Amino acid sequence: MTEEDLLERYGLHPAGGQLDEVRGILTAAMRAGPDADTLLMKLCCVQLFHHGSLDDVLLIWQAKESGWDAHFSIDVQLLCGAGLDKTKAFLGTHPAGAARKALDYLKECEEARDFDGFSVERQSAGYRQYYGVPGAD
């Protein structure tokens, strides 16, 4: 599957059972190792971001940290589809070691001003523009 196929199939806002398919596509892409399609992975993360579930935060983090290219392709803001404060609170109480690492990284990025002016709506508008999708799909 290509990035274009994924965008055509689900748009930026997959619904219901489509989200499980997006998670599966993302997981499969991560398994490709150095040959992973990071643009496809990023789009999967954008789609999960738009769903806004805290349950996807660690999957998005795992995708971001799956390789050098993925780390720089997948925006840190994609962890925060439920909002920055809710995401930090979730990560702060989650028992997984990956949650602590993600929280530490979020805080570093926040200190570096990567979240200045951040809102889910503003980030979403940026992705609509990036992918050439007019309005909400």
For each residue, the residues with C-beta under 8 A, 3 or more apart:
1: 5 6 25 40
2: 5 6 37 40
3: 6 7 37 39 40 43
4: 7 8
5: 1 2 8 9
6: 1 2 3 9 10 22 25 40 43 44 47
7: 3 4 10 11 12 43 131 133
8: 4 5
9: 5 6
10: 6 7 13 14 18 21 22 47
11: 7 14 133 137
12: 7 46 47 50 124 127 128 131 133 137
13: 10 47 50 51 136 137
14: 10 11 18 19 21 22 47 50 51
15: 18 19
16: 19
17: 20 21
18: 10 14 15 21 22
19: 14 15 16 22 23 47 48 51
20: 17 23 24
21: 10 14 17 18 24 25
22: 6 10 14 18 19 25 26 44 47 48
23: 19 20 26 27 44 48 56 59
24: 20 21 27 28
25: 1 6 21 22 28 29 40 44
26: 22 23 29 30 41 44 45 48 59 63
27: 23 24 30 31 59
28: 24 25 31 32
29: 25 26 32 36 37 40 41 44 63
30: 26 27 36 41 62 63 66 70
31: 27 28 36
32: 28 29 35 36 37
33: 36 67
34: 67
35: 32
36: 29 30 31 32 33 41 66 67 69 70
37: 2 3 29 32 40 41
38: 41 42 67 69 70 73 74
39: 3 42 43 73
40: 1 2 3 6 25 29 37 43 44
41: 26 29 30 36 37 38 44 45 63 66 70 73 74
42: 38 39 45 46 73 74 75 78
43: 3 6 7 39 40 46 47 131
44: 6 22 23 25 26 29 40 41 47 48 63
45: 26 41 42 48 49 60 63 64 74 75 78
46: 12 42 43 49 50 78 127 131
47: 6 10 12 13 14 19 22 43 44 50 51
48: 19 22 23 26 44 45 51 53 56 59 60 78 81
49: 45 46 52 56 60 77 78 80 81 120 123 124 127
50: 12 13 14 46 47 81 124 127
51: 13 14 19 47 48 56 81
52: 49 81 82 83 120
53: 48 56 81 82
54: 57 82 86 87 90
55:
56: 23 48 49 51 53 59 60 81
57: 54 60 61 79 82 87 90 91 102
58: 61 62 94 96 98 99 102
59: 23 26 27 48 56 62 63
60: 45 48 49 56 57 63 64 74 78 79
61: 57 58 64 65 79 98 101 102
62: 30 58 59 65 66 98
63: 26 29 30 41 44 45 59 60 66 70 74
64: 45 60 61 70 71 74 76 78 79
65: 61 62 70 71 98 101
66: 30 36 41 62 63 70
67: 33 34 36 38 70 71
68: 71 72
69: 36 38 72 73
70: 30 36 38 41 63 64 65 66 67 73 74
71: 64 65 67 68 74
72: 68 69
73: 38 39 41 42 69 70
74: 38 41 42 45 60 63 64 70 71 78
75: 42 45 78
76: 64 79 105 106 109 114
77: 49 80 114 115 118 123
78: 42 45 46 48 49 60 64 74 75 81
79: 57 60 61 64 76 87 102 106
80: 49 77 83 84 86 87 106 115 118 120 123
81: 48 49 50 51 52 53 56 78 87 120
82: 52 53 54 57 86 87 90 120
83: 52 80 86 87 120
84: 80 87 88 106 110 115 118
85: 88 89
86: 54 80 82 83 89 90
87: 54 57 79 80 81 82 83 84 90 91 106
88: 84 85 91 92 103 106 107
89: 85 86 92 93
90: 54 57 82 86 87 93 94 99
91: 57 87 88 94 99 100 102 103 106
92: 88 89 99 103
93: 89 90
94: 58 90 91 99
95: 99
96: 58 99 100
97: 100 101
98: 58 61 62 65 101 102
99: 58 90 91 92 94 95 96 102 103
100: 91 96 97 103 104
101: 61 65 97 98 104 105
102: 57 58 61 79 91 98 99 105 106
103: 88 91 92 99 100 106 107
104: 100 101 107 108
105: 76 101 102 108 109
106: 76 79 80 84 87 88 91 102 103 109 110
107: 88 103 104 110 111
108: 104 105 111 112
109: 76 105 106 112 114 115
110: 84 106 107 113 114 115
111: 107 108
112: 108 109
113: 110 116
114: 76 77 109 110
115: 77 80 84 109 110 118
116: 113
117: 122
118: 77 80 84 115 122 123
119: 122 123
120: 49 52 80 81 82 83 123 124
121: 124 125
122: 117 118 119 125 126
123: 49 77 80 118 119 120 126 127
124: 12 49 50 120 121 127 128
125: 121 122 128 129
126: 122 123 129 130
127: 12 46 49 50 123 124 130 131 133
128: 12 124 125 131 133 134 135 136
129: 125 126 132
130: 126 127
131: 7 12 43 46 127 128
132: 129
133: 7 11 12 127 128 137
134: 128
135: 128
136: 13 128
137: 11 12 13 133
